[in-house]
């Protein structure tokens, strides 16, 4: 199953989440340019340090190619998943992984939706996931979970998680990742800013460089249909 979410309280604030007017219920939002897209995952310090130094995610022997790896294009969902990097030692370093846009779309083209439209996956909802894994071991897994604000508050629309199976892991780490950056300090600066300045707005966080400018990422219509994009 995909990464279970941490048991961490949302950061209190007088600033309310923005209304999700005109935001599609299931939409891929990401930081990208004409050639690349950035996705995130958190690792322990040994894996992260070796990955950054060698620009290879599997440079450390601790990285296991036999496990499914879940990546997220949403910065705020990554903050939620890793608790701004403070959740536990296995997620204490957050890496930004750059991929070519065509490779990211190729991943989605191999994907199978693991959750029903309108539902978020839960850690206990493993039946459909296990069935898909058993029937299609090479399939990329896609699920949609409630998007989060920088304060980890739940939004009404959803964010995509993408599970890369072991049969595709070597291709992904060897050929499809074009750059690796440790962005842990930015995550911790974001947490500190929110803790010390309760009235800070999302626009101010964006200007400070603590939240990336994410926007809808275009994918082919057939891929949209396969993974439940609205």
Number of C-alpha atoms within 10 A of each C-alpha: 20 20 14 11 15 12 10 13 11 15 14 13 15 8 12 12 18 9 9 11 8 6 13 14 19 22 20 23 19 22 19 21 11 7 10 19 21 26 25 22 21 26 20 17 15 15 20 28 19 18 22 18 12 13 19 19 24 19 18 15 10 11 17 13 17 12 13 19 18 20 22 23 25 24 27 23 27 26 27 26 23 26 24 28 25 17 16 13 13 15 21 19 25 25 25 22 26 21 23 20 20 14 16 20 17 13 21 24 18 16 21 21 20 26 20 12 15 14 12 15 19 14 10 8 13 14 11 14 19 14 12 18 18 11 10 13 15 17 23 26 29 24 26 27 22 19 21 24 19 25 24 22 19 17 16 15 18 25 23 23 22 24 25 23 22 19 16 17 20 14 11 19 18 13 13 19 21 17 18 22 17 18 16 20 14 15 25 17 14 21 21 12 16 19 15 10 11 14 14 15 15 17 11 12 16 13 12 12 13 20 19 16 14 16 13 13 16 13 17 10 9 10 17 17 10 15 23 19 19 12
